[in-house]
Amino acid sequence: MRETPGSLEDLRSEIDQIDDALQDLLIRRAAVTRSIAKVKHGGASPKTVRLSAALRPAREALILRRLLARRTGDLPPQLVVGIWREIIAASLRAQSDFRAHVYAEGDETAYVGMARTYFGSAIPIRTHSKASLVVHACAEETNALGVVPLPQMEEPGASWWAQLAPAGEKGPRVIAKLPVIANDDSPAAYVIGAVEQEPTGDDTTLLLLEITSGMSRTKLQSMLKQSGLAARLAARGRISEMTVPDELLLEIKGFVAKDDQRLGLLKEIAGDAIARIALIGGFADPVDLSEIKAP
């Protein structure tokens, strides 16, 4: 007996056709990725290509923003992120071999899960009990990425984020913030790697300051305002009990390049009150679904 249109058998057949079409598109996408790798790296083996030459966090963020903005129907946004992060990670692995170092103190597995969602399920992961150990591991390995928890507001002793490499220098810095979707249930984390920040139009830049002990927040905010930098204090740490300067980690709204005139103006205004100013990365802001208009 022939199945009528819309029957269970017809619907299953349609699913099979859709699956075949999806697989064909993924094969086509992989082929385009290989072509991109050939153009960028001259056909070099992924084992010889530096991660910094293949990874584009800003481009990846723009892809996900576009896809989340055009989603319709019952497709959950977290599923969109999960599927395309897996696809993006596979494309990246086709260009460059890399591994991940992840903070996971005790039985903490949340950050490992976030790493697999962001880097793909096939990524080799090594866990560390301290965020500083993740930074050190990423500094020692050229093709390494890391996941670390956001800094605490007040941190005793040397702060791990002060060990990150300034923009333009060798070493890891912050390149992304997780989760991709704002207000997700997952704990927030930074992704670190030896990649320079690029603008996406909706960004946050991280600024490290070493300041004279005793400077008030009011005075600091006044100097930042005079220099044109919209900043939020993210964390504060003491370099050493035997030294005077304090470390401040600031989140600056927007993209700030290392040659931004506002940084020079801040140094001029602050004088000896600020011993060091360093950009230590930044990230494309997580997507706020409430701000996305339905297509």
C-alpha angles and dihedrals in degrees: 000000000000117000116244119236110276094026121140091258092052092049092049089049090052090051089053091052091049091049090052091049092049091050091049090052092049090051089050091048091051090052091052089049090055089050090051090050090051092051093046100038105021094243094303118163115264087239090066100041117097114235090230089063093053107033119086109174092177093053090048091051092051091051092053093044090054094047094047090050093055099043116122137175124021099329105127114229091231088057091052090052093046095050096046095042087057090049093046092048091051090052090050092049089053088061103037137010113235142158135204133237113202135189109238114158114192111324093344107137101159093093092048089054091049090050093053091048092051101036098032132259093273096059115120108237132197117189127216132194095222134044090226090060089055089053092049093048092051090048091054096047120060095204100044133117127192141203118211132170119254112271120264115248093243117030124182118220126001112351118229092221091060087064093063119111119258118240112284094021131102116268143051126315134166111290104164144009125226142254098041091215115062119237092022116154092246120099113259120255143171125237113216131196144137094275130116119240117251126193123256099175094257109059148138124216124204118225125192118205130185106203138182109269113258099033108144122233088236092058092045093049089050092054092046091050092050090052092049097247118138102209141174123198107241101173144348129208141169117239092211138334086241096055133070107221122089124209120234126190112204130189108217117201110237134011117310119191120211090248094048109142091223090069091055090048091051091052091048093050094044098046111174092351090083115049097182139016118190135166107221100184135281143211148234105263115255114259116266104209092199089065095052114099117220113251 
